[in-house]
Amino acid sequence: MTHTPTPWSLYEVDDDSGPSGEIHIGEAAGPNVLAHVFNDVGRDRQWANARLIVKAVNCHAGLLAALEALLPLADWALLEQSPPDHDGILVDQARAAIVRAKED
């Protein structure tokens, strides 16, 4: 099964007296609520956490594609340029990050 399509957005829930203090994360083009971000960490941190979640979800596919596209160039640079102070650790870290990003 796949996740809900991006982009996602966030909005504050209103009740009869105004903003309720509860933040929902949902589809930008739809009414589905995907997550609630509760205010048990303070209002500023609540919004920061909600923005980080939405930003991470919405950027995930593009960042993954960019990192995958850079790997052939990184491999070539290691083989052709063989920088003396570089042993491929960053390339290995990039590959590991790609694997983690693709895990279910």
Summary of the structure (lengths in Angstrom):
residues: 104
radius of gyration: 19.6
end to end distance: 10.0
largest distance: 65.9
contacts: 221
relative contact order: 0.11
helix: 50%
strand: 22%
